């Protein structure tokens, strides 16, 4: 989580767990693709710094954030990764749709992780506006994709 006072995407390269022996799945929402594309770039950057080769990283796309749990479930069944990173962006609108999508995605992602006893990481931005989303997808507040990959790397290292 980043805030006005802190950028949590900062990391020390020597503190990144090694990814060489792991397979990673990344499920990306196509909705708000400018933002989710930037999140994906950040996520991939960290996995590669950690030593993951392209053959160890499987990326798939789903229409929106609501579909991330299903995408994660399919990724686990089809590719057998050690962790799945879910990337999405929901921007507040004028209706309660925002609340329903955010809650469903968060709960669904958590349920998939518990169902498979596997790290399934919530790399979803839930922002008030596009400016906040940009600030958290490579802007002044860091990149949630970086944070999501760091979380996945730490969680798979716990399994050893």
The 8 nearest C-alpha neighbors of each residue, nearest first, counted from 0:
[[1, 7, 2, 143, 6, 146, 8, 5],
 [2, 0, 6, 7, 5, 140, 3, 141],
 [1, 3, 5, 4, 6, 0, 140, 7],
 [2, 4, 5, 1, 140, 6, 139, 134],
 [3, 5, 2, 6, 1, 140, 7, 139],
 [6, 4, 2, 1, 3, 7, 140, 0],
 [5, 7, 140, 1, 8, 141, 9, 2],
 [8, 6, 1, 9, 5, 0, 141, 146],
 [7, 9, 141, 146, 6, 142, 145, 10],
 [10, 8, 7, 6, 11, 141, 146, 145],
 [11, 9, 12, 8, 14, 15, 7, 13],
 [10, 12, 14, 13, 15, 9, 8, 16],
 [13, 11, 14, 15, 10, 48, 49, 16],
 [12, 14, 11, 15, 16, 10, 49, 17],
 [15, 13, 11, 12, 16, 10, 17, 49],
 [16, 14, 12, 13, 49, 17, 149, 11],
 [17, 15, 152, 153, 14, 18, 49, 156],
 [16, 18, 49, 19, 50, 15, 152, 20],
 [19, 17, 51, 49, 50, 21, 20, 16],
 [18, 20, 51, 50, 21, 17, 49, 52],
 [21, 19, 18, 22, 17, 51, 55, 50],
 [22, 20, 18, 19, 81, 23, 55, 80],
 [21, 23, 55, 80, 81, 56, 24, 82],
 [24, 22, 56, 80, 82, 83, 81, 55],
 [23, 25, 83, 57, 80, 56, 58, 84],
 [24, 26, 84, 58, 83, 85, 57, 27],
 [25, 27, 85, 59, 60, 58, 86, 70],
 [28, 26, 60, 86, 85, 87, 61, 59],
 [27, 29, 63, 87, 61, 64, 30, 62],
 [28, 30, 62, 32, 63, 61, 31, 60],
 [29, 31, 63, 32, 28, 62, 64, 88],
 [32, 30, 33, 34, 35, 29, 88, 28],
 [31, 33, 35, 29, 34, 30, 36, 28],
 [34, 32, 36, 31, 35, 37, 30, 133],
 [33, 35, 37, 32, 36, 31, 136, 38],
 [36, 34, 38, 32, 37, 87, 33, 39],
 [35, 37, 39, 38, 33, 34, 32, 40],
 [36, 38, 40, 34, 35, 39, 136, 41],
 [39, 37, 144, 35, 41, 36, 40, 136],
 [38, 40, 42, 36, 37, 41, 144, 43],
 [41, 39, 37, 43, 38, 42, 44, 36],
 [42, 40, 145, 144, 44, 38, 39, 43],
 [41, 43, 144, 145, 39, 148, 44, 40],
 [42, 44, 46, 40, 45, 41, 39, 47],
 [45, 43, 41, 47, 42, 46, 40, 48],
 [46, 44, 48, 47, 43, 42, 49, 145],
 [45, 47, 49, 43, 51, 48, 44, 42],
 [46, 48, 51, 50, 49, 44, 45, 43],
 [49, 47, 45, 50, 46, 44, 51, 12],
 [50, 48, 46, 17, 18, 47, 51, 45],
 [51, 49, 47, 19, 18, 48, 17, 52],
 [52, 50, 47, 18, 19, 46, 49, 55],
 [51, 53, 54, 55, 50, 47, 56, 19],
 [52, 54, 56, 55, 51, 57, 47, 43],
 [53, 55, 52, 56, 57, 51, 22, 23],
 [56, 54, 22, 53, 52, 51, 23, 57],
 [57, 55, 23, 53, 54, 24, 22, 58],
 [56, 58, 24, 25, 23, 55, 59, 54],
 [59, 57, 25, 26, 24, 56, 60, 27],
 [58, 60, 26, 27, 25, 57, 61, 70],
 [61, 59, 27, 26, 28, 29, 62, 58],
 [60, 62, 28, 63, 29, 66, 27, 70],
 [63, 61, 29, 28, 30, 66, 60, 64],
 [64, 62, 28, 30, 65, 66, 29, 61],
 [63, 65, 87, 67, 66, 28, 104, 88],
 [64, 66, 104, 63, 67, 100, 103, 68],
 [67, 65, 64, 69, 63, 68, 61, 70],
 [66, 68, 70, 64, 69, 65, 71, 85],
 [69, 67, 108, 71, 107, 70, 66, 72],
 [70, 68, 72, 71, 67, 66, 73, 107],
 [69, 71, 67, 73, 68, 72, 74, 26],
 [72, 70, 74, 68, 69, 73, 67, 75],
 [71, 73, 69, 75, 70, 74, 68, 111],
 [74, 72, 76, 70, 75, 71, 77, 69],
 [75, 73, 71, 77, 72, 76, 78, 70],
 [74, 76, 79, 72, 73, 78, 77, 80],
 [75, 77, 73, 74, 79, 78, 72, 71],
 [76, 78, 74, 75, 73, 79, 72, 80],
 [77, 79, 74, 75, 80, 76, 24, 57],
 [80, 78, 75, 76, 77, 81, 74, 22],
 [81, 79, 22, 23, 82, 78, 24, 75],
 [80, 82, 22, 23, 21, 155, 79, 117],
 [83, 81, 118, 23, 80, 119, 151, 117],
 [84, 82, 24, 119, 25, 23, 120, 118],
 [83, 85, 25, 120, 119, 24, 26, 86],
 [86, 84, 26, 122, 121, 120, 25, 27],
 [87, 85, 122, 27, 123, 26, 28, 35],
 [88, 86, 123, 28, 64, 35, 27, 124],
 [87, 89, 124, 123, 125, 31, 90, 35],
 [88, 90, 125, 124, 126, 91, 97, 87],
 [89, 91, 126, 128, 127, 125, 92, 88],
 [92, 90, 127, 97, 126, 128, 89, 93],
 [93, 91, 94, 90, 97, 96, 95, 127],
 [92, 94, 91, 95, 96, 97, 90, 127],
 [95, 93, 96, 92, 97, 91, 98, 99],
 [94, 96, 97, 98, 99, 93, 92, 91],
 [97, 95, 99, 94, 98, 100, 92, 93],
 [98, 96, 95, 100, 91, 99, 101, 92],
 [99, 97, 101, 95, 96, 100, 102, 91],
 [98, 100, 96, 102, 97, 101, 103, 95],
 [101, 99, 103, 97, 102, 98, 65, 104],
 [102, 100, 104, 98, 103, 99, 97, 105],
 [101, 103, 105, 99, 104, 100, 98, 106],
 [104, 102, 100, 106, 101, 105, 107, 99],
 [103, 105, 107, 65, 101, 102, 106, 108],
 [106, 104, 102, 108, 107, 103, 101, 109],
 [107, 105, 109, 103, 108, 104, 102, 110],
 [106, 108, 110, 104, 68, 109, 105, 103],
 [107, 109, 68, 111, 105, 110, 106, 104],
 [108, 110, 106, 112, 107, 111, 105, 113],
 [111, 109, 107, 113, 112, 108, 114, 106],
 [112, 110, 114, 108, 113, 109, 115, 72],
 [113, 111, 119, 117, 109, 110, 115, 114],
 [112, 114, 116, 110, 111, 115, 109, 117],
 [115, 113, 111, 112, 116, 110, 117, 109],
 [114, 116, 117, 112, 113, 111, 75, 72],
 [117, 115, 113, 112, 114, 118, 111, 119],
 [116, 118, 112, 115, 119, 82, 113, 81],
 [117, 119, 82, 112, 120, 83, 154, 151],
 [120, 118, 83, 112, 84, 82, 117, 108],
 [119, 121, 84, 85, 122, 118, 83, 147],
 [122, 120, 85, 123, 108, 119, 84, 105],
 [123, 121, 86, 147, 85, 120, 143, 144],
 [124, 122, 87, 86, 88, 121, 125, 85],
 [123, 125, 88, 126, 89, 87, 122, 132],
 [126, 124, 89, 90, 88, 123, 101, 127],
 [127, 125, 90, 128, 132, 131, 124, 91],
 [126, 128, 91, 90, 131, 125, 129, 92],
 [129, 127, 130, 131, 126, 90, 91, 132],
 [128, 130, 132, 131, 133, 90, 127, 126],
 [129, 131, 133, 132, 128, 134, 127, 126],
 [132, 130, 134, 129, 133, 128, 126, 135],
 [131, 133, 129, 135, 130, 134, 126, 136],
 [134, 132, 136, 130, 135, 131, 138, 129],
 [133, 135, 138, 131, 139, 140, 132, 136],
 [136, 134, 140, 142, 132, 141, 133, 138],
 [137, 135, 142, 133, 38, 37, 134, 138],
 [136, 138, 142, 141, 135, 134, 37, 133],
 [139, 137, 134, 141, 140, 135, 133, 136],
 [138, 140, 134, 141, 137, 135, 6, 133],
 [141, 139, 6, 135, 134, 138, 1, 2],
 [142, 140, 8, 137, 135, 138, 6, 139],
 [141, 143, 136, 137, 135, 144, 145, 8],
 [142, 144, 146, 145, 136, 147, 122, 135],
 [145, 143, 38, 42, 41, 147, 142, 146],
 [146, 144, 41, 42, 148, 143, 142, 147],
 [145, 147, 143, 149, 144, 8, 148, 150],
 [146, 148, 144, 150, 122, 145, 149, 143],
 [149, 147, 151, 42, 145, 150, 146, 152],
 [148, 150, 146, 152, 147, 151, 153, 145],
 [149, 151, 147, 153, 148, 152, 154, 146],
 [152, 150, 148, 154, 149, 153, 82, 155],
 [153, 151, 149, 155, 150, 154, 16, 148],
 [152, 154, 156, 150, 151, 155, 149, 16],
 [153, 155, 151, 157, 156, 152, 150, 118],
 [156, 154, 158, 157, 152, 153, 151, 81],
 [155, 157, 153, 154, 158, 159, 152, 16],
 [158, 156, 154, 155, 159, 153, 152, 16],
 [159, 157, 155, 156, 154, 153, 81, 117],
 [158, 157, 156, 155, 154, 153, 20, 21]]
